[in-house]
Amino acid sequence: MKILFALIAITFFLGGCTKKSAAKQAVEDDKIILQYISDNSLLATKASSGLYYVIDVQGTGASCHSSSDVKVAYKGYFTNGEVFDESTSGITFNLQQVIEGWTLGIPYFKEGGSGKLLLPSALAYGKKGTSGIPENSVLIFDIELIEVL
């Protein structure tokens, strides 16, 4: 019984640390994004999810939703301007098959629209990171919604 109690206590302790750490990271990410917005004189809107978006061109075509198939041209980079990925001709995918920041952010644009998505790390690759993207990285994407399929 004492072992079970100890395991439960450790689980709560570790769970609390993880939540605190995630909350702390969210605050840090928000500071980084706000500094980037200020440094680049952007007019950005913060969504309830924590992502920020900038609409340069709203677009006049079809709207998409979080499970739409879309064709998107993009450039992904860090806040220091270093590009980590790009597709100028566009790629086609379902919005359920990409990072959460894209699933939530791309529907702000209509077909033909363009702008930026500024993603806190939790809506990108989080504390795991991925090839070429370190853990807890804030990511910026220039987005053009070419087509809603």
C-alpha positions in Angstrom: 0.0 0.0 0.0 2.9 2.4 0.8 4.4 1.7 -2.6 1.1 2.4 -4.3 0.8 5.7 -2.4 4.4 6.6 -3.3 3.8 5.9 -7.0 0.6 8.0 -6.9 2.5 10.9 -5.2 5.3 10.7 -7.7 2.9 10.7 -10.6 1.1 13.8 -9.3 4.5 15.5 -8.6 5.8 14.8 -12.1 2.5 15.7 -13.7 2.5 19.0 -11.9 6.0 19.7 -13.1 5.1 18.9 -16.6 2.1 21.2 -16.5 4.1 24.0 -14.9 6.8 23.5 -17.4 4.3 23.6 -20.3 2.7 26.8 -18.9 6.2 28.4 -18.4 7.1 27.5 -22.0 3.9 29.0 -23.3 4.7 32.3 -21.5 8.2 32.3 -22.9 6.9 31.5 -26.4 4.4 34.3 -26.2 7.2 36.8 -25.2 9.3 35.7 -28.2 6.3 36.0 -30.6 5.4 39.5 -29.2 9.0 40.6 -29.6 9.1 39.3 -33.2 5.8 41.1 -33.9 7.2 44.4 -32.5 10.5 44.1 -34.2 8.9 43.5 -37.6 6.0 46.0 -37.1 3.3 43.4 -37.8 -0.4 43.7 -37.2 -1.1 40.3 -35.7 -4.1 38.8 -34.1 -3.9 36.3 -31.3 -6.2 33.3 -31.5 -7.5 31.5 -28.4 -5.2 28.6 -29.1 -2.1 30.9 -28.6 -1.1 31.2 -32.3 -0.8 34.6 -33.9 -1.8 35.2 -37.5 -1.3 38.1 -39.9 -3.6 38.4 -42.9 -1.9 40.2 -45.8 -4.5 39.1 -48.4 -7.7 37.6 -47.1 -8.5 35.8 -50.4 -11.8 35.7 -52.2 -12.1 31.9 -52.9 -13.5 29.1 -50.8 -13.0 28.8 -47.1 -11.5 25.7 -45.5 -11.9 24.0 -42.2 -9.7 21.9 -39.9 -10.2 18.7 -41.9 -10.0 20.2 -45.5 -7.7 19.1 -48.2 -5.7 22.1 -49.3 -2.8 23.2 -51.5 -0.4 25.6 -49.8 2.8 27.4 -50.7 4.8 28.3 -47.6 8.2 29.3 -46.1 9.0 28.2 -42.6 11.6 30.0 -40.5 12.8 30.7 -37.0 12.4 34.2 -35.4 16.0 34.9 -36.4 15.0 34.5 -40.1 16.8 31.2 -40.7 14.6 29.2 -43.2 14.1 25.5 -42.3 11.6 24.5 -45.0 9.9 26.0 -48.1 7.6 25.0 -51.0 7.1 27.8 -53.5 5.0 25.8 -55.9 2.8 24.4 -53.1 2.0 21.1 -51.5 -1.3 19.3 -51.1 -2.3 17.7 -47.8 -5.2 17.3 -45.4 -5.2 19.7 -42.5 -5.5 16.8 -40.0 -2.1 15.5 -41.2 0.1 18.5 -40.3 1.2 20.3 -37.1 -1.6 21.7 -35.0 -0.7 25.3 -35.7 -1.4 24.7 -39.4 -4.6 22.8 -38.7 -5.8 25.8 -36.6 -4.2 28.6 -38.5 -4.7 27.9 -42.2 -8.6 28.2 -41.9 -8.1 31.9 -41.2 -7.4 32.3 -44.9 -9.6 31.9 -47.9 -8.5 30.5 -51.1 -6.0 33.0 -52.7 -5.2 34.4 -49.3 -1.8 34.9 -47.8 -0.1 36.0 -44.6 1.8 34.7 -41.6 1.3 32.1 -38.9 3.4 32.7 -35.7 3.3 29.4 -33.8 4.2 28.8 -30.2 6.2 25.6 -29.8 3.3 23.6 -28.4 1.4 24.1 -31.7 4.5 23.1 -33.7 7.0 20.4 -32.7 6.9 21.1 -29.0 9.5 19.7 -26.6 10.4 16.9 -29.0 11.5 19.0 -31.9 12.2 17.3 -35.2 15.0 17.0 -37.8 16.4 20.5 -38.1 14.0 22.1 -35.6 15.2 22.2 -32.0 12.8 21.5 -29.1 10.6 24.3 -28.0 11.1 26.4 -31.1 8.7 29.2 -32.0 8.1 28.9 -35.8 7.0 31.5 -38.3 5.3 30.5 -41.6 4.6 32.6 -44.6 1.4 31.0 -46.0 -0.4 31.2 -49.3 -3.6 29.2 -49.5 -3.5 28.3 -53.2 -6.5 26.0 -53.3 -9.2 24.3 -51.2 -9.7 20.9 -52.7 
